[in-house]
Amino acid sequence: MIPMNSVNAILDALASQQHGETSLIVTIEPGLIHDAMHALRDYRKLFAPLISGVTDTAPIYAAYEKMRARVTAPTILLFVACQTIEEFREALGRMPIRHSSEWRSLDDDHLEFLP
């Protein structure tokens, strides 16, 4: 899947969905994480690293489906296309610090996405 290179591309994908669909899975570049957070305020978002040939997407999809089942809000899975896990961590590190009460846990201790 070719990564989307703009928030407008994500919004276009959302706009082209079938009426009533409440989820979307897209791949983005690491530099779009911050913009996606702001542009997709009304969506529950799950960001996950996608390293070609390395990432096992099965546990990510499982967590995404579990998240979708728990909430009625539209949900979006954003795979972040990276060359290394460090690139993903650096992209997240540029995000503003949030209060712990704003973070939500999936309560899935058995799922490990990052080494």
Secondary structure as GFF3:
##gff-version 3
##sequence-region A 1 115
A	DSSP	alpha_helix	7	15	.	.	.	ID=ss1
A	DSSP	beta_strand	23	28	.	.	.	ID=ss2
A	DSSP	three_ten_helix	30	32	.	.	.	ID=ss3
A	DSSP	alpha_helix	33	39	.	.	.	ID=ss4
A	DSSP	beta_strand	44	51	.	.	.	ID=ss5
A	DSSP	alpha_helix	58	70	.	.	.	ID=ss6
A	DSSP	beta_strand	75	82	.	.	.	ID=ss7
A	DSSP	alpha_helix	85	93	.	.	.	ID=ss8
A	DSSP	three_ten_helix	100	102	.	.	.	ID=ss9
###
